[in-house]
Amino acid sequence: MAAALRPGERLPTVRALAVTLKLSPATVAAAFAMLRARGLVAGDGRRGTTVSFMPPVAGRAAPAVPASVHNLAFGNPDPALLPDVAAAVAGVKLVRRLYGAPANKPELLRAASRMFEANGIPAHDIAVVSGAFDGIERIFAAHLRPGDRVAV
């Protein structure tokens, strides 16, 4: 059921689209939120959601990287430099994470708070991320809108 929508065209309500697609309204609402965050649609209060008049920000193709250069643009390390951890993790019990389970270990947050405060860094709110690239991406998602310019 693919259809092209024009700028200004109104989308069905979350509930109506959920019924049509046989999905949870929460799933459709999450999709609408992603479209809004990317600037593809705009919420108009009780009047609903419409297709944005501004085109989405066009991405650029990554430049070619010479073989002699380590490409850090994707945030991945050079696999040749990573140690083999198979033996070290062979006996580790896998802990399955489910929705609703605590995202962070309280003892890890307390330890981080103590370390930050010992160095004079206020530690009221701590976000645990899986690497610098993930942290930067989360900051951008929280504070920037499509089309904002960033100097690096």
Contacts in CASP RR format, 6 or more apart in sequence:
PFRMAT RR
TARGET T0000
AUTHOR 0000-0000-0000
METHOD contacts of the structure
MODEL  1
MAAALRPGERLPTVRALAVTLKLSPATVAAAFAMLRARGLVAGDGRRGTT
VSFMPPVAGRAAPAVPASVHNLAFGNPDPALLPDVAAAVAGVKLVRRLYG
APANKPELLRAASRMFEANGIPAHDIAVVSGAFDGIERIFAAHLRPGDRV
AV
5 11 0 8 1.000
5 51 0 8 1.000
6 51 0 8 1.000
7 50 0 8 1.000
7 51 0 8 1.000
7 52 0 8 1.000
7 53 0 8 1.000
8 50 0 8 1.000
8 51 0 8 1.000
8 52 0 8 1.000
8 53 0 8 1.000
9 50 0 8 1.000
9 51 0 8 1.000
10 47 0 8 1.000
10 48 0 8 1.000
10 49 0 8 1.000
10 50 0 8 1.000
11 17 0 8 1.000
11 32 0 8 1.000
11 41 0 8 1.000
11 48 0 8 1.000
11 49 0 8 1.000
11 50 0 8 1.000
11 51 0 8 1.000
12 20 0 8 1.000
13 48 0 8 1.000
14 25 0 8 1.000
14 28 0 8 1.000
14 29 0 8 1.000
14 32 0 8 1.000
15 25 0 8 1.000
17 23 0 8 1.000
17 28 0 8 1.000
18 24 0 8 1.000
18 25 0 8 1.000
18 27 0 8 1.000
18 28 0 8 1.000
21 28 0 8 1.000
32 41 0 8 1.000
32 49 0 8 1.000
35 41 0 8 1.000
36 42 0 8 1.000
36 43 0 8 1.000
36 49 0 8 1.000
37 141 0 8 1.000
37 146 0 8 1.000
38 56 0 8 1.000
38 146 0 8 1.000
39 52 0 8 1.000
39 54 0 8 1.000
39 56 0 8 1.000
39 145 0 8 1.000
39 146 0 8 1.000
40 51 0 8 1.000
40 52 0 8 1.000
40 56 0 8 1.000
41 49 0 8 1.000
41 50 0 8 1.000
41 51 0 8 1.000
41 52 0 8 1.000
42 49 0 8 1.000
42 50 0 8 1.000
42 52 0 8 1.000
43 49 0 8 1.000
43 50 0 8 1.000
44 50 0 8 1.000
56 146 0 8 1.000
57 146 0 8 1.000
57 147 0 8 1.000
62 73 0 8 1.000
65 71 0 8 1.000
65 73 0 8 1.000
70 78 0 8 1.000
75 133 0 8 1.000
103 128 0 8 1.000
104 128 0 8 1.000
108 128 0 8 1.000
109 126 0 8 1.000
109 128 0 8 1.000
112 123 0 8 1.000
112 126 0 8 1.000
112 128 0 8 1.000
113 123 0 8 1.000
113 126 0 8 1.000
116 122 0 8 1.000
116 123 0 8 1.000
116 126 0 8 1.000
117 123 0 8 1.000
127 135 0 8 1.000
127 138 0 8 1.000
129 135 0 8 1.000
129 138 0 8 1.000
140 150 0 8 1.000
144 150 0 8 1.000
END
